[in-house]
Amino acid sequence: MPQHAGDEGERLRLNRIGGAGESADFAEDVRRGLTARRKSLPPKYFYDDLGSQLFEAICLLPEYYPTRAESEIFARRSAEIVGAAAAGSRLTLVELGSGSAAKTRRIIEAILERQRRLEYLPIDISTAALEASAHSLLQDYPTLAVNAYAGDYDAALPLVGAQLGEEGRALVLFLGSNIGNFDRTEARDFLRRLRDILRAGDCLLLGADLKKDPAVLEAAYDDALGVTAAFNLNLLARINREFDADFDLRSFRHVALYDSAEGRVEMHIESTRSQTVNVRALGLVINFDAGEHIHTENSYKYDLAELSALADVTGFARTHTWLDNGERFSSNLFVTR
């Protein structure tokens, strides 16, 4: 890919790999999830344009400590992180779920202190978020090239793997405790698929939220301002917009709770009354009892022993861990074996 410093157009490639299939997948997931005995919707559909903006707002909330804690680690440790990942080699940077790439700037700057040019391969479900972050980054870093993938991880990862040459190392960023959205089995399966596209010596920087006081965890997912509630309920609004549904958002409420046995925060949408919802474009009529839930997200929390075990069973070794001052959040360097 061209990497000329002066021309932004020559340094940007945006690959749209969702296409018509994404809408079809959403329709099938809505049909299956809302007609199940225990209703659920996959969290990846939170991130339409509005949902992505709401999540960026969540990251600024006082209750939502993971973003600040991870940013603190990067402010203090970026050069150390990059040095450990590079081990004297030239780096290519990959990011899963890149969003606005605000925290990524610290890593980019640390890499560019070591090498003149850098290729950055972000993956995100939101094309708008990718475009906005890419243009901003290219304006600020003249020797950066962006080869972006708009789509889900399963579709994008093989394409990204094909871009990795024989020389240098890849540093993959999976930040913000996104690994927590997978259950324990899914996390192992996902990291094994990621390992399959990497070469020996490539690295994963894995952000993982740590287990702590349940009150702190629940507040992080149920803020006083109600931004997380709006983020959760926007999933119903998206179904209204895209499938001509008639969810009355005032008749549903956001619920967040911590399950200590499973080590996870759960997000739900609760029906506040008995009601019927029509999803006309899909030919669905959905009945809700008062108090019935739609399960929308899990956020699993880890301790360091669990992270070491996760690395070991997926073809990595946990070689370094950096914590924020409050020891609330971890940035973990997994190196391929």
C-alpha positions as CSV (number, residue, x, y, z in Angstrom):
1,M,0.0,0.0,0.0
2,P,1.4,3.5,-0.7
3,Q,2.9,5.2,2.3
4,H,3.8,8.7,1.0
5,A,3.9,11.3,3.7
6,G,2.3,14.1,1.9
7,D,-0.9,12.8,0.3
8,E,-3.6,11.5,2.7
9,G,-5.5,9.9,-0.2
10,E,-2.6,7.7,-1.0
11,R,-2.2,6.6,2.6
12,L,-5.8,5.5,3.2
13,R,-7.6,2.3,2.1
14,L,-11.0,1.5,3.4
15,N,-12.2,-2.0,2.8
16,R,-16.0,-2.5,3.3
17,I,-16.6,-6.2,4.0
18,G,-20.0,-6.1,5.7
19,G,-22.1,-5.4,2.7
20,A,-25.6,-6.7,2.3
21,G,-24.9,-9.7,4.5
22,E,-24.7,-7.5,7.6
23,S,-28.3,-6.4,7.3
24,A,-29.3,-10.0,6.6
25,D,-27.4,-11.2,9.7
26,F,-29.0,-8.6,11.8
27,A,-32.5,-9.6,10.6
28,E,-31.8,-13.3,11.4
29,D,-30.3,-12.4,14.8
30,V,-33.4,-10.3,15.7
31,R,-35.7,-13.1,14.5
32,R,-33.9,-15.8,16.5
33,G,-33.2,-13.7,19.6
34,L,-36.7,-12.2,20.1
35,T,-38.5,-15.5,19.5
36,A,-36.4,-17.5,21.9
37,R,-37.7,-18.6,25.3
38,R,-35.1,-16.3,26.9
39,K,-34.9,-13.3,24.6
40,S,-31.5,-11.9,23.7
41,L,-29.8,-9.7,21.1
42,P,-26.1,-9.7,20.2
43,P,-24.1,-6.7,21.5
44,K,-22.3,-6.2,18.2
45,Y,-25.5,-4.5,16.9
46,F,-25.1,-1.7,19.5
47,Y,-22.7,0.0,17.2
48,D,-24.6,1.8,14.5
49,D,-23.6,5.4,14.0
50,L,-25.7,6.6,17.0
51,G,-24.6,3.7,19.1
52,S,-21.0,4.4,18.4
53,Q,-21.4,8.0,19.4
54,L,-23.2,7.0,22.6
55,F,-20.3,4.6,23.5
56,E,-17.8,7.4,23.0
57,A,-19.9,9.4,25.5
58,I,-19.9,6.5,28.0
59,C,-16.1,6.5,27.9
60,L,-16.2,10.0,29.4
61,L,-18.5,9.2,32.3
62,P,-17.1,9.4,35.8
63,E,-18.5,5.9,36.7
64,Y,-16.9,4.3,33.6
65,Y,-13.4,3.9,34.9
66,P,-12.0,1.4,32.3
67,T,-11.2,4.1,29.7
68,R,-9.5,6.4,32.1
69,A,-7.5,3.5,33.7
70,E,-6.4,2.2,30.3
71,S,-5.5,5.7,29.2
72,E,-3.4,6.1,32.3
73,I,-1.5,3.0,31.6
74,F,-0.8,4.2,28.0
75,A,0.3,7.6,29.2
76,R,2.9,6.1,31.5
77,R,3.8,2.9,29.7
78,S,3.4,3.2,26.0
79,A,7.1,3.3,25.2
80,E,7.7,0.3,27.4
81,I,4.8,-1.6,25.8
82,V,6.0,-0.9,22.3
83,G,9.6,-1.8,23.2
84,A,8.5,-5.2,24.7
85,A,6.3,-5.9,21.6
86,A,8.9,-4.9,19.0
87,A,11.9,-6.6,20.6
88,G,14.1,-4.8,18.0
89,S,11.8,-5.5,15.1
90,R,9.7,-3.3,12.9
91,L,6.0,-3.2,13.9
92,T,2.8,-3.3,12.0
93,L,-0.2,-2.2,14.1
94,V,-3.5,-4.0,14.0
95,E,-6.5,-3.0,16.1
96,L,-9.8,-4.9,16.7
97,G,-12.8,-2.6,17.4
98,S,-10.8,0.6,16.9
99,G,-13.7,3.1,17.3
100,S,-12.3,6.6,17.6
101,A,-8.7,5.3,18.1
102,A,-8.2,8.0,20.8
103,K,-6.1,5.7,23.1
104,T,-4.3,4.2,20.1
105,R,-2.5,7.5,19.5
106,R,-0.2,6.9,22.4
107,I,0.8,3.6,20.9
108,I,1.2,5.1,17.4
109,E,3.4,7.8,18.7
110,A,5.6,5.4,20.7
111,I,6.0,3.2,17.5
112,L,6.9,6.3,15.4
113,E,9.6,7.2,17.9
114,R,11.2,3.9,16.9
115,Q,10.5,3.6,13.2
116,R,9.9,6.2,10.5
117,R,6.7,4.7,8.9
118,L,3.9,2.7,10.3
119,E,1.0,0.7,8.7
120,Y,-2.1,0.7,10.8
121,L,-4.9,-1.9,10.1
122,P,-8.0,-1.1,12.2
123,I,-11.1,-3.2,12.2
124,D,-14.5,-1.9,13.3
125,I,-18.1,-2.6,12.6
126,S,-18.8,1.1,12.1
127,T,-17.7,2.5,8.7
128,A,-18.4,6.1,10.0
129,A,-16.1,5.6,13.0
130,L,-13.3,4.2,10.8
131,E,-13.5,7.0,8.3
132,A,-13.5,9.7,11.0
133,S,-10.6,8.2,13.0
134,A,-8.6,7.5,9.9
135,H,-8.8,11.0,8.5
136,S,-7.9,12.5,11.9
137,L,-4.9,10.2,12.4
138,L,-3.6,10.8,8.9
139,Q,-3.7,14.5,9.4
140,D,-1.7,14.2,12.6
141,Y,0.8,11.6,11.6
142,P,2.3,12.2,8.1
143,T,4.2,8.9,8.0
144,L,1.2,6.8,9.0
145,A,-0.7,4.7,6.4
146,V,-4.2,3.3,7.3
147,N,-5.6,0.1,5.7
148,A,-9.0,-0.1,7.4
149,Y,-11.6,-2.9,7.5
150,A,-15.3,-2.2,8.0
151,G,-16.9,-5.4,9.1
152,D,-17.0,-8.0,11.8
153,Y,-13.9,-9.8,13.1
154,D,-14.6,-13.2,11.5
155,A,-14.7,-11.7,8.0
156,A,-11.8,-9.2,8.6
157,L,-9.2,-11.3,10.3
158,P,-8.2,-13.6,7.4
159,L,-7.9,-10.5,5.2
160,V,-5.7,-8.8,7.8
161,G,-3.6,-11.9,8.2
162,A,-2.9,-11.9,4.5
163,Q,-1.5,-8.4,4.8
164,L,1.2,-9.4,7.3
165,G,4.5,-10.0,5.4
166,E,7.4,-12.2,6.4
167,E,9.4,-9.4,8.0
168,G,8.8,-7.6,11.3
169,R,6.2,-8.2,13.9
170,A,2.5,-7.5,14.3
171,L,1.2,-5.8,17.4
172,V,-2.6,-6.4,17.7
173,L,-4.6,-4.2,20.0
174,F,-7.7,-5.5,21.6
175,L,-8.5,-2.7,24.1
176,G,-11.1,-1.5,26.5
177,S,-11.9,-5.0,27.9
178,N,-13.7,-6.0,24.7
179,I,-12.5,-9.5,25.5
180,G,-15.1,-9.4,28.3
181,N,-18.0,-9.4,25.8
182,F,-17.2,-13.0,25.0
183,D,-18.0,-15.8,27.5
184,R,-15.1,-17.9,28.7
185,T,-15.4,-20.5,25.9
186,E,-16.0,-17.8,23.2
187,A,-12.9,-15.9,24.4
188,R,-10.8,-19.0,24.0
189,D,-12.2,-19.7,20.6
190,F,-11.7,-16.1,19.4
191,L,-8.1,-15.9,20.6
192,R,-7.3,-19.2,18.9
193,R,-8.7,-17.8,15.6
194,L,-6.6,-14.7,16.1
195,R,-3.6,-16.8,16.8
196,D,-4.1,-18.7,13.5
197,I,-3.5,-15.5,11.4
198,L,-0.4,-14.5,13.4
199,R,3.2,-15.5,13.1
200,A,5.6,-16.6,15.7
201,G,6.7,-13.6,17.8
202,D,3.6,-11.5,16.9
203,C,2.0,-9.9,19.9
204,L,-1.5,-9.1,21.3
205,L,-2.0,-6.2,23.7
206,L,-5.1,-7.4,25.5
207,G,-7.1,-5.0,27.7
208,A,-8.9,-6.8,30.5
209,D,-11.0,-5.4,33.3
210,L,-10.2,-6.9,36.7
211,K,-12.6,-8.3,39.3
212,K,-13.5,-5.9,42.1
213,D,-16.3,-4.5,44.3
214,P,-19.6,-5.3,42.6
215,A,-21.0,-1.8,43.4
216,V,-18.1,-0.3,41.4
217,L,-18.8,-2.7,38.5
218,E,-22.5,-2.1,38.4
219,A,-22.2,1.7,38.5
220,A,-19.8,1.5,35.5
221,Y,-22.7,0.0,33.5
222,D,-25.6,2.0,35.0
223,D,-24.4,5.6,35.2
224,A,-26.4,8.3,36.9
225,L,-26.8,10.4,33.7
226,G,-28.4,7.5,31.8
227,V,-26.0,7.4,28.9
228,T,-25.5,3.7,29.2
229,A,-29.3,3.2,29.4
230,A,-29.7,5.2,26.1
231,F,-26.9,3.1,24.5
232,N,-28.7,-0.1,25.5
233,L,-32.2,1.1,24.4
234,N,-30.8,2.4,21.1
235,L,-30.7,-1.3,20.1
236,L,-34.5,-1.3,20.1
237,A,-34.6,2.1,18.4
238,R,-32.4,0.6,15.7
239,I,-34.8,-2.3,15.2
240,N,-37.6,0.3,14.9
241,R,-35.6,2.2,12.2
242,E,-34.4,-0.7,10.2
243,F,-37.2,-3.2,10.4
244,D,-40.3,-1.0,10.8
245,A,-40.9,-2.1,14.4
246,D,-43.0,-0.3,17.0
247,F,-41.0,-0.7,20.3
248,D,-42.1,2.0,22.7
249,L,-38.8,2.8,24.4
250,R,-40.7,4.4,27.3
251,S,-42.1,1.0,28.2
252,F,-38.6,-0.6,28.5
253,R,-35.8,0.1,30.9
254,H,-32.1,-0.6,31.2
255,V,-30.9,-3.1,33.8
256,A,-27.3,-3.9,34.8
257,L,-26.3,-6.4,37.4
258,Y,-23.2,-8.3,38.5
259,D,-23.2,-12.1,38.7
260,S,-20.4,-13.0,41.1
261,A,-20.6,-16.7,40.3
262,E,-20.0,-16.1,36.6
263,G,-17.7,-13.1,37.2
264,R,-19.6,-10.9,34.8
265,V,-21.7,-7.8,34.5
266,E,-24.9,-8.4,32.6
267,M,-26.9,-5.8,30.7
268,H,-30.6,-6.4,30.0
269,I,-33.6,-4.5,28.6
270,E,-36.6,-5.1,30.8
271,S,-40.2,-4.7,29.7
272,T,-42.0,-2.6,32.3
273,R,-45.5,-3.9,31.4
274,S,-47.2,-6.6,29.4
275,Q,-47.1,-5.5,25.8
276,T,-47.0,-6.7,22.1
277,V,-44.4,-5.4,19.6
278,N,-44.7,-5.7,15.9
279,V,-41.5,-6.0,13.7
280,R,-43.3,-5.5,10.4
281,A,-40.4,-5.9,8.0
282,L,-39.7,-9.4,9.5
283,G,-43.3,-10.4,9.9
284,L,-42.9,-10.8,13.7
285,V,-45.3,-10.2,16.5
286,I,-43.5,-10.4,19.9
287,N,-45.2,-10.6,23.2
288,F,-43.6,-9.4,26.4
289,D,-44.6,-10.1,30.0
290,A,-44.1,-7.4,32.6
291,G,-40.6,-7.8,33.9
292,E,-39.4,-9.9,31.0
293,H,-35.8,-9.3,29.9
294,I,-33.9,-9.1,26.6
295,H,-30.3,-10.0,27.5
296,T,-28.0,-7.7,25.4
297,E,-24.5,-8.0,26.8
298,N,-22.1,-9.7,29.2
299,S,-18.9,-8.1,30.4
300,Y,-16.6,-10.7,32.0
301,K,-14.0,-9.7,34.5
302,Y,-10.7,-11.5,35.0
303,D,-7.9,-12.0,37.6
304,L,-4.3,-12.3,36.5
305,A,-4.2,-16.1,37.0
306,E,-7.2,-16.4,34.6
307,L,-5.4,-14.2,32.0
308,S,-2.3,-16.4,32.2
309,A,-4.5,-19.5,31.7
310,L,-6.3,-17.9,28.8
311,A,-3.0,-17.1,27.1
312,D,-1.7,-20.6,27.6
313,V,-4.7,-22.4,26.1
314,T,-4.8,-20.2,23.0
315,G,-1.2,-20.3,21.8
316,F,0.2,-17.3,23.6
317,A,2.2,-16.6,26.6
318,R,1.4,-13.6,29.0
319,T,4.9,-12.0,29.2
320,H,4.0,-8.6,30.6
321,T,1.1,-6.9,32.5
322,W,0.7,-3.2,33.2
323,L,-1.8,-1.9,35.8
324,D,-3.2,1.5,36.5
325,N,-2.5,3.1,39.8
326,G,-5.7,1.9,41.3
327,E,-5.1,-1.7,40.0
328,R,-8.6,-1.7,38.4
329,F,-7.6,-2.5,34.9
330,S,-4.9,-4.5,33.1
331,S,-3.0,-4.2,29.8
332,N,-1.5,-7.6,29.0
333,L,1.1,-8.5,26.4
334,F,0.4,-11.9,24.9
335,V,3.2,-13.2,22.7
336,T,2.6,-16.0,20.2
337,R,4.2,-19.4,20.9
